[in-house]
Amino acid sequence: MCTKRLFLLAPMLLALLLSACRKEEKFSYVPAIEFVSLEAIEDEGSWTDVRLTIKFQDGDGDIGLDDDDLKAPFDTSSIYYYNCFITYFEKQNGEFVEVELPSTLNMRIPRLSYDCPESISGELYFDLFANNPFSPYDTIRYELFIVDRALNHSNTITTTEYISN
């Protein structure tokens, strides 16, 4: 009887042991991002904005800032007040040209983890301005990179083209 119980418990113990030995996925401490999509968002019947979706991964989970992260280097006078940097381009005469907009597209990604250090990954999306009323050009794209709290810069991604109405 005792041998029969051990025979039945052995596969369960082996499965438990193997799952406990599984390695946690590890990423670089430098964040990495990947372009997923750029899609129109309907805004009161007209297509005026786009949603940019990216995948991210970070080995120590220090992506994002809290509202009270306002001391150097994250103070309002610092470039690192923002941790997501977005550049707007228009296709002019067949070439993409960076265009300075009246207000920045840069933003602050909120803190994604409070359990640092830990490897994190997932998707982020950003709703962005897509129509420049001061421009006759209708084809745009964006470039984006993020910065973690240790000031590690991710790679820079370039979106696909988007033709605005």
N, C-alpha and C positions, 0 to 999 in steps of 0.2 A: 504494500500500500504506500509506503514511504517513497519507494523508487518510482511509483506511478506519479505521485505528486511532483517529485523532482523533475521527471520527464516532461510534465505539463508546464512547470514553472520555468524550465530552462530557456525555451524560446522567448518568453516574455522578459526574462532577465537579460538575455542577450540583446534584445531590441532596445531595452532601457539603457544598457551599457553603451551600445553603439550610438544612440541618440545623444547621450551625455558627452561622447567624445567628438561630436561634430564640431568642426571649427567655425567660429563666428566669422562672417564675411568681413574682411579687412580692406579698407581703401586707403589711398594716400591721404595725408593730412592736408594736402592742397586740394581744395574743392575742384571737382570736375563737372562740367555741364554738357548737355547734348540737346540739340534742337529737336522738338517733337512736332509742333504744328503752329501755324499762323492762320487763324480763322476769323471771319467777320462776325461781329456781334450786332444783332439788330437793336437799334436804338430809336424807338418811337417811329417805326416804319421805314427808316432810312439806314443804310449801312455806313455808320460813321466811325466805328471803333473796331479794333481787332483784339483777339485774345491770343497771346503768345504763350505757348506751353513748352517747358523745358524739363528734362530729367536732371537730377543732381545726385552727387554722392560726395561724402566727406568722411575721412577716417577718424576725426576726433569730434565731430558733431558740433563744431563751434560756428555754425552758420546762423546769422540773424542777430538782431539787436533788440533790446527792450526799449520802451519809451523813455526810460530814465537813463539810458546809456548816452550821456551828453558830456562826459568828461573827455579830454584829449585822449586819443585821437579822433573821437566820435563827436566832438563838439560842432556846433552849427557853422563855425568858420573853417572847418577842415573838409578836405575832399572826402574823408572817410565818415562824414556824417551820413552819407549814403553807402550802402553796401551792394547795390545793384546798379550797374552803369549801362545805360541804353543809349545808343547813337542812332539817329534817324537819317536815312538816305533817300534821295529821290533819283529816279532815272531821268537824266537830262541829256538829250541828244545821244542816246544809246549807252551812256556811262553813268554809273551810280556816283552821286556826289553827296558828301555829308552836308546837311542843312542845319543851321542853328535855328532852333525854335524859340518863340518868346519865353517859354518856360521849359525847365528841364524835364526829361522823362526819367531821370535817375530816381531811385526810391530806396526805402529802407525795408528790407525783408525782416519780418519779426523773428525772434529767436525760435528755432525749430526744435531744440532739445535742451533740457536742463540736466541731463545725465552725462555730461562730458567727463572724460572722453568716451565716446562710443561711436561706432561707425553708423552713419545714417545715409539713407537714400530715399528718393521719392520723386514726385513731380511738383512743380510750381507753375502757376500761371499768372500772367500780368495782363490787365486790360489797358490797352494803349490807344493813344490818339492816332488816327489813320489819315485824316483829310487835312491838308494844309490849305486853308482858304486863300492864302496869299500867293499860291503857286499854281501855274497852269499845268503842272506835271501830275500824272495820275498813278504812276508806278513807284512803289516804295519798298523798302526793306529795312531791317534793323540789325544792329550788332549789339551783343550783350555779353557782359562778364560779371561775376560776383566776387566779393571779397569777404573772407571770414573774419572773426574777431582777432585772430593772430595776424591779420593783414596779408594773408596768402591770397593771391589773385588766381581765379580759375582761368581756364582756357577761354578764349573768345569764340562765340558762335555767331554765325550769320544766318538769318532767316531766309526763307524762300521769298520770291517777289510777291507783292500784293498789289492788285490793281483796284484803286478806290473809285467810287462813283463820283 
